[in-house]
Amino acid sequence: MQDEPNAEGGGGGPLAWLHAAAQTPFTSLAVFACTGIWVGVQFSESLVTPADFLRWGVADIEQVRAGAWWALFTAEWGHRDLWHVALNVYWLWMLGRPIEQELGSLRLAALCALSGAFASYAELGVSGSTGMGASGMVYALFGYIWFARPRSATYSLVVPERVVRLFLVWFVICILLTEVGWLNIANAAHAGGLAVGCAVGWLAMAQRLRALALVVAATALATVPWLWRPWSPQWQYETGWEAQVSGDLEGAERHYRALIDVGGDELWARAQLALLLHVGGRDDEARAELALVEAQDKERAAGVRAALEFVDECRIWATRSAALVSSDLREAVLAASQGKLRVARELYAKCLEADPEDDAAWAGLLRAAYNDPRCVGKELETVLDRLEDVPPEIAVQYYGPAELLPKLRARLVGKEEEE
């Protein structure tokens, strides 16, 4: 028969601590994993680019969609700050041990995997990143004990009412600290972990039909934020960009204005609005958006003007049908002039299948790929393989590919080129 856990986390010195660790191997492993990864992060290069974070199991939504789904299960083990890892390790030890002694190591591991993945998923849906740290998992353990207290006297000792108040007040404080900009806390991960923990604790006390209803509701709630999350700047950006590169200028405009309303990158959104409005022939509105950009960032405004000039050049080029032997090339240039970058890339690629020596198609493909950040993965690798064969004199002639190619290669490996 297993020993009853001490509500205060154990005592009696190192030997007693080692004995407690041996009694709850998964909790001990979780504590050592969080601590060890934190030490590794301290001795690694600084975390700046998405690729840097991915090395430690943390991913953004683009990386998850590109195949790094496993980050949902790894992001919770890494930490950057000492205070963060100290708090989480303490509560993992305090809350994990009594659960492991009651449920066993495998069930606790399943609860941690489920809650960690759901917490990362929730944060991904709100912020566009899985977040980093075990806080969501800690909130899940707290939620489980809170709701399952009637089945165990030990649970009531570990999570008395004062601890319930502590966790709930800290939950609110974290939201306030994030809102005022003092700390950047993954509050959605806290909420997701807490929801899973409370649900599993409730299921432990519930009848089978109630459990089935909860599973169905949880599945629905998990699906909706992935498909529709208008409160998220990242979602507004992604949906707007998807509309833009597909040629739905009205849809893109709607999402970019919503992006501004929900606190996203206003300068980026207004720069895109200037381009969309110019493409749509609403030049007065485009100039107004450009003026707002220029008032805050003259360098970015210069980039927007260059993009507008590129659109105008494509329009002129597309009207010179006599100079464009290939109708596909003409349609590709026209699509690029309308902001339909995905369509343009497909048409340029079709031109190159018919004529691998078509320098204009090479150059157009390069420019369309560069201007569309959603061109990643295998498609980008194919584009770069094609562009390796562009003659140097052509590379210099068309849109400065000597500068664009290194940036595209950096995107392929997940690094951002420093300006």
C-alpha positions as CSV (number, residue, x, y, z in Angstrom):
1,M,0.0,0.0,0.0
2,Q,1.3,3.4,-1.0
3,D,2.1,6.1,1.6
4,E,-0.2,9.0,1.9
5,P,1.5,12.1,0.5
6,N,2.4,15.0,2.7
7,A,0.2,18.0,2.0
8,E,3.2,20.2,2.4
9,G,5.3,18.4,-0.2
10,G,7.4,16.2,2.1
11,G,10.1,17.0,4.7
12,G,12.8,15.4,6.7
13,G,15.8,16.3,4.5
14,P,17.4,15.0,1.3
15,L,16.8,11.3,2.1
16,A,13.1,11.9,2.7
17,W,12.9,13.9,-0.6
18,L,14.7,11.1,-2.5
19,H,12.3,8.6,-1.0
20,A,9.3,10.7,-2.1
21,A,10.8,11.1,-5.6
22,A,11.1,7.4,-5.9
23,Q,7.5,6.9,-4.9
24,T,6.3,9.2,-7.7
25,P,8.6,8.7,-10.6
26,F,6.6,10.6,-13.3
27,T,6.3,13.7,-11.1
28,S,10.1,13.5,-10.4
29,L,10.8,13.1,-14.1
30,A,8.7,16.1,-14.9
31,V,10.5,18.3,-12.4
32,F,13.9,17.2,-13.6
33,A,12.8,17.7,-17.3
34,C,11.6,21.2,-16.7
35,T,14.8,22.1,-14.7
36,G,17.2,20.5,-17.1
37,I,15.6,22.1,-20.2
38,W,15.7,25.5,-18.4
39,V,19.5,25.0,-17.8
40,G,19.9,24.1,-21.4
41,V,18.1,27.2,-22.6
42,Q,20.4,29.4,-20.4
43,F,23.5,28.1,-22.1
44,S,22.1,28.2,-25.6
45,E,22.0,31.0,-28.1
46,S,19.3,33.7,-27.5
47,L,15.8,32.8,-28.5
48,V,14.9,35.3,-31.3
49,T,13.6,33.5,-34.5
50,P,10.9,30.9,-34.8
51,A,13.6,28.4,-35.6
52,D,15.4,29.2,-32.3
53,F,12.2,28.4,-30.4
54,L,11.4,25.3,-32.4
55,R,14.7,23.8,-31.3
56,W,13.3,23.8,-27.7
57,G,9.9,22.5,-28.7
58,V,8.0,25.8,-29.1
59,A,6.3,26.5,-32.4
60,D,4.2,29.1,-34.1
61,I,1.1,28.4,-36.1
62,E,2.9,28.3,-39.4
63,Q,5.3,25.7,-38.1
64,V,2.5,23.6,-36.7
65,R,0.7,23.7,-40.0
66,A,4.0,22.7,-41.8
67,G,4.2,19.6,-39.7
68,A,5.5,20.5,-36.3
69,W,2.3,19.4,-34.5
70,W,4.5,17.6,-32.0
71,A,5.2,21.0,-30.4
72,L,1.8,20.8,-28.8
73,F,3.3,18.1,-26.6
74,T,6.7,19.6,-26.0
75,A,6.2,23.4,-25.5
76,E,5.1,22.9,-21.9
77,W,8.5,21.5,-20.8
78,G,10.6,24.5,-21.7
79,H,11.1,27.8,-19.7
80,R,13.3,30.9,-20.1
81,D,13.0,32.7,-16.8
82,L,14.1,31.5,-13.4
83,W,10.9,32.7,-11.6
84,H,8.8,30.9,-14.1
85,V,10.4,27.5,-13.9
86,A,10.7,27.8,-10.1
87,L,7.0,28.4,-9.7
88,N,6.0,25.6,-12.1
89,V,8.4,23.1,-10.7
90,Y,7.2,23.8,-7.2
91,W,3.5,23.3,-8.1
92,L,4.3,20.3,-10.3
93,W,5.8,18.6,-7.2
94,M,3.1,19.7,-4.8
95,L,0.1,18.7,-7.1
96,G,1.6,15.9,-9.2
97,R,2.6,13.7,-6.3
98,P,-0.8,13.1,-4.7
99,I,-2.4,12.6,-8.1
100,E,0.3,10.1,-9.1
101,Q,-0.1,8.2,-5.8
102,E,-3.9,7.9,-6.4
103,L,-4.0,7.3,-10.1
104,G,-0.6,5.9,-10.9
105,S,2.2,7.1,-13.1
106,L,0.7,6.3,-16.5
107,R,-2.6,8.0,-15.8
108,L,-0.8,11.1,-14.5
109,A,1.4,11.1,-17.6
110,A,-1.8,10.9,-19.8
111,L,-3.4,13.8,-17.9
112,C,-0.2,15.9,-18.3
113,A,0.0,15.0,-22.0
114,L,-3.6,15.8,-22.7
115,S,-3.7,19.0,-20.6
116,G,-0.3,20.2,-22.0
117,A,-1.4,19.7,-25.6
118,F,-4.8,21.4,-25.0
119,A,-3.1,24.3,-23.3
120,S,-0.7,24.7,-26.1
121,Y,-3.5,24.4,-28.6
122,A,-5.6,27.1,-26.8
123,E,-2.6,29.4,-26.8
124,L,-1.9,28.7,-30.5
125,G,-5.5,29.7,-31.3
126,V,-5.3,33.0,-29.5
127,S,-1.7,34.2,-30.0
128,G,-0.4,32.2,-32.9
129,S,2.2,30.4,-30.8
130,T,2.1,27.4,-28.5
131,G,3.6,29.4,-25.7
132,M,6.4,28.1,-23.5
133,G,6.2,26.7,-20.0
134,A,4.3,24.2,-17.8
135,S,1.8,26.7,-16.4
136,G,-1.1,25.2,-18.3
137,M,-0.2,21.8,-17.1
138,V,0.0,23.1,-13.5
139,Y,-3.4,24.6,-13.8
140,A,-4.7,21.3,-15.1
141,L,-3.4,19.5,-12.0
142,F,-4.9,22.1,-9.8
143,G,-8.3,21.9,-11.6
144,Y,-8.3,18.1,-11.3
145,I,-7.7,18.1,-7.6
146,W,-10.1,21.0,-7.1
147,F,-13.0,19.1,-8.7
148,A,-12.0,15.6,-7.4
149,R,-11.6,16.6,-3.8
150,P,-14.7,14.7,-2.6
151,R,-13.0,11.4,-3.6
152,S,-9.8,11.9,-1.5
153,A,-9.2,13.5,1.9
154,T,-5.6,14.1,0.8
155,Y,-6.8,16.3,-2.1
156,S,-8.6,18.5,0.4
157,L,-5.3,18.9,2.3
158,V,-3.3,19.7,-0.8
159,V,-5.8,22.1,-2.3
160,P,-7.7,23.8,0.6
161,E,-9.8,26.8,-0.1
162,R,-6.9,29.2,0.4
163,V,-5.0,27.5,-2.5
164,V,-8.1,27.6,-4.7
165,R,-8.3,31.4,-4.1
166,L,-4.6,31.7,-4.8
167,F,-4.8,30.0,-8.2
168,L,-7.9,31.9,-9.2
169,V,-6.6,35.3,-8.1
170,W,-3.2,34.6,-9.9
171,F,-5.2,33.7,-13.0
172,V,-6.8,37.1,-13.0
173,I,-3.6,38.9,-12.1
174,C,-1.8,37.3,-15.1
175,I,-4.5,38.6,-17.4
176,L,-4.1,42.1,-16.0
177,L,-0.3,42.0,-16.2
178,T,-0.6,41.0,-19.8
179,E,-3.2,43.7,-20.6
180,V,-1.1,46.5,-19.2
181,G,2.0,45.2,-21.0
182,W,4.2,44.4,-17.9
183,L,4.5,40.7,-18.8
184,N,3.7,38.5,-21.8
185,I,1.8,35.6,-20.2
186,A,0.1,32.7,-22.0
187,N,-3.3,33.2,-20.4
188,A,-5.0,31.1,-23.0
189,A,-2.8,28.2,-22.0
190,H,-3.7,28.7,-18.3
191,A,-7.4,28.7,-19.3
192,G,-7.0,25.6,-21.5
193,G,-5.1,23.6,-18.9
194,L,-7.6,24.6,-16.1
195,A,-10.5,23.6,-18.3
196,V,-9.0,20.1,-19.0
197,G,-8.1,19.6,-15.3
198,C,-11.6,20.6,-14.1
199,A,-13.2,18.5,-16.8
200,V,-11.2,15.3,-15.9
201,G,-11.8,15.9,-12.2
202,W,-15.5,16.2,-12.8
203,L,-15.5,13.1,-15.0
204,A,-13.9,11.2,-12.2
205,M,-17.1,12.0,-10.2
206,A,-19.5,11.9,-13.1
207,Q,-21.8,9.3,-14.6
208,R,-21.2,7.8,-18.0
209,L,-23.7,10.0,-19.9
210,R,-22.4,13.2,-18.4
211,A,-18.9,12.1,-19.3
212,L,-19.9,11.4,-23.0
213,A,-21.7,14.8,-23.2
214,L,-18.5,16.5,-21.9
215,V,-16.3,14.8,-24.4
216,V,-18.6,15.9,-27.3
217,A,-18.6,19.5,-26.0
218,A,-14.9,19.6,-25.5
219,T,-14.3,18.3,-29.0
220,A,-16.5,21.0,-30.4
221,L,-14.8,23.7,-28.3
222,A,-11.4,22.4,-29.4
223,T,-12.3,22.6,-33.1
224,V,-14.0,26.0,-33.3
225,P,-10.9,28.1,-32.3
226,W,-8.8,26.5,-35.0
227,L,-11.3,27.5,-37.7
228,W,-12.8,30.7,-36.3
229,R,-11.1,33.0,-33.8
230,P,-11.9,36.6,-34.7
231,W,-10.5,37.9,-31.4
232,S,-7.0,36.8,-32.5
233,P,-4.7,39.2,-34.5
234,Q,-2.9,36.1,-35.9
235,W,-6.1,34.7,-37.2
236,Q,-7.2,38.0,-38.8
237,Y,-3.7,38.2,-40.4
238,E,-3.8,34.6,-41.7
239,T,-7.4,34.8,-43.0
240,G,-6.8,38.2,-44.6
241,W,-3.6,37.1,-46.3
242,E,-5.3,34.0,-47.5
243,A,-8.0,36.1,-49.1
244,Q,-5.4,38.5,-50.6
245,V,-3.3,36.0,-52.3
246,S,-6.4,34.3,-53.6
247,G,-7.7,37.5,-55.1
248,D,-10.5,38.2,-52.7
249,L,-9.6,41.9,-52.1
250,E,-12.8,42.7,-50.2
251,G,-12.3,39.9,-47.8
252,A,-8.7,40.8,-47.3
253,E,-9.6,44.4,-46.6
254,R,-12.3,43.3,-44.0
255,H,-9.8,41.2,-42.1
256,Y,-7.0,43.7,-42.2
257,R,-9.3,46.4,-40.7
258,A,-10.4,43.8,-38.1
259,L,-6.7,43.1,-37.4
260,I,-6.2,46.8,-36.5
261,D,-9.4,46.7,-34.3
262,V,-8.2,43.7,-32.2
263,G,-4.8,45.2,-31.6
264,G,-2.6,43.6,-34.3
265,D,0.3,45.2,-36.2
266,E,-1.4,48.4,-37.4
267,L,1.5,49.5,-39.7
268,W,1.6,46.2,-41.5
269,A,-2.1,46.1,-41.9
270,R,-2.3,49.7,-43.3
271,A,0.6,49.0,-45.7
272,Q,-1.4,46.0,-47.1
273,L,-4.5,48.1,-47.2
274,A,-2.7,50.7,-49.3
275,L,-1.7,48.0,-51.8
276,L,-5.2,46.4,-51.9
277,L,-6.9,49.7,-52.4
278,H,-4.5,50.7,-55.2
279,V,-5.0,47.3,-56.9
280,G,-8.8,47.9,-56.6
281,G,-8.5,51.3,-58.2
282,R,-9.4,53.2,-55.0
283,D,-6.3,55.4,-55.2
284,D,-7.5,58.2,-52.9
285,E,-8.1,55.7,-50.1
286,A,-4.8,54.0,-50.8
287,R,-2.9,57.3,-50.5
288,A,-4.7,58.0,-47.2
289,E,-3.5,54.7,-45.8
290,L,0.0,55.3,-47.1
291,A,0.1,58.7,-45.4
292,L,-0.8,57.0,-42.1
293,V,2.1,54.6,-42.6
294,E,4.5,57.3,-43.6
295,A,3.7,59.4,-40.5
296,Q,5.0,56.5,-38.3
297,D,7.6,54.7,-40.5
298,K,9.1,56.4,-43.5
299,E,11.2,53.4,-44.5
300,R,8.1,51.1,-44.5
301,A,6.2,53.7,-46.5
302,A,9.0,53.6,-49.1
303,G,8.6,49.9,-49.4
304,V,4.9,50.3,-49.9
305,R,5.5,52.8,-52.7
306,A,7.9,50.3,-54.4
307,A,5.2,47.6,-54.2
308,L,2.7,50.0,-55.8
309,E,5.1,50.7,-58.6
310,F,5.6,47.0,-59.1
311,V,1.8,46.6,-59.5
312,D,1.7,49.4,-62.0
313,E,4.6,47.8,-64.0
314,C,2.8,44.5,-64.0
315,R,-0.3,46.2,-65.3
316,I,1.6,47.9,-68.2
317,W,3.4,44.6,-68.9
318,A,0.2,42.6,-69.0
319,T,-1.4,45.0,-71.5
320,R,1.5,44.5,-74.0
321,S,0.1,41.2,-75.1
322,A,2.1,41.2,-78.3
323,A,5.3,41.0,-76.3
324,L,4.0,38.1,-74.3
325,V,4.0,35.1,-76.5
326,S,2.6,32.8,-73.8
327,S,-1.0,33.5,-72.7
328,D,-0.1,31.8,-69.3
329,L,2.6,34.4,-68.8
330,R,0.2,37.2,-69.5
331,E,-2.3,35.7,-67.1
332,A,0.5,35.3,-64.5
333,V,1.5,38.9,-64.7
334,L,-2.1,40.0,-64.5
335,A,-2.7,37.9,-61.4
336,A,0.4,39.4,-59.8
337,S,-0.8,42.9,-60.5
338,Q,-4.1,42.0,-58.8
339,G,-2.4,40.6,-55.7
340,K,-3.3,37.0,-56.5
341,L,0.1,35.7,-55.7
342,R,-0.7,32.0,-55.3
343,V,-2.4,32.0,-58.7
344,A,0.5,33.9,-60.2
345,R,3.0,31.3,-58.9
346,E,1.0,28.5,-60.3
347,L,0.9,30.2,-63.7
348,Y,4.6,31.0,-63.7
349,A,5.4,27.4,-62.9
350,K,3.2,26.3,-65.8
351,C,5.1,28.6,-68.1
352,L,8.4,27.1,-67.0
353,E,7.1,23.6,-67.6
354,A,6.4,24.6,-71.1
355,D,9.6,26.6,-71.6
356,P,12.4,26.2,-68.9
357,E,14.3,29.0,-70.6
358,D,11.6,31.7,-70.1
359,D,13.6,34.3,-68.2
360,A,10.5,36.5,-67.6
361,A,8.7,33.6,-66.0
362,W,11.7,32.9,-63.8
363,A,11.8,36.5,-62.6
364,G,8.1,36.6,-62.0
365,L,8.1,33.4,-60.0
366,L,10.9,34.8,-57.8
367,R,9.0,38.0,-57.1
368,A,5.7,36.3,-56.4
369,A,7.4,33.8,-54.0
370,Y,9.2,36.6,-52.2
371,N,6.1,38.7,-51.8
372,D,4.0,35.8,-50.4
373,P,5.2,34.7,-46.9
374,R,2.8,31.8,-47.1
375,C,5.1,30.3,-49.8
376,V,7.0,27.9,-47.5
377,G,8.1,24.3,-47.2
378,K,8.3,22.1,-50.3
379,E,6.8,24.8,-52.6
380,L,9.5,27.3,-51.6
381,E,12.2,24.6,-51.9
382,T,11.0,23.9,-55.5
383,V,11.0,27.6,-56.3
384,L,14.6,27.9,-55.1
385,D,15.7,24.8,-57.0
386,R,14.3,26.4,-60.2
387,L,15.9,29.8,-59.5
388,E,19.4,28.3,-59.0
389,D,19.5,28.0,-62.8
390,V,18.7,31.6,-63.6
391,P,21.7,33.2,-65.5
392,P,23.4,35.9,-63.5
393,E,22.8,38.6,-66.1
394,I,19.1,37.8,-65.9
395,A,19.2,37.8,-62.1
396,V,20.6,41.3,-62.1
397,Q,18.1,42.5,-64.7
398,Y,14.9,41.4,-62.9
399,Y,13.9,42.9,-59.6
400,G,17.3,42.4,-57.9
401,P,17.1,38.6,-57.3
402,A,20.6,38.8,-55.9
403,E,19.0,40.4,-52.8
404,L,15.8,38.3,-52.8
405,L,17.3,34.8,-53.1
406,P,19.2,34.9,-49.7
407,K,16.0,36.0,-48.0
408,L,14.0,33.2,-49.6
409,R,16.7,30.7,-48.5
410,A,16.6,32.2,-45.0
411,R,12.8,31.7,-44.9
412,L,13.3,28.1,-46.0
413,V,15.4,27.3,-43.0
414,G,13.2,29.3,-40.6
415,K,15.5,32.2,-40.0
416,E,14.8,35.9,-40.6
417,E,17.3,37.9,-42.5
418,E,18.6,40.9,-40.6
419,E,18.0,44.1,-42.4
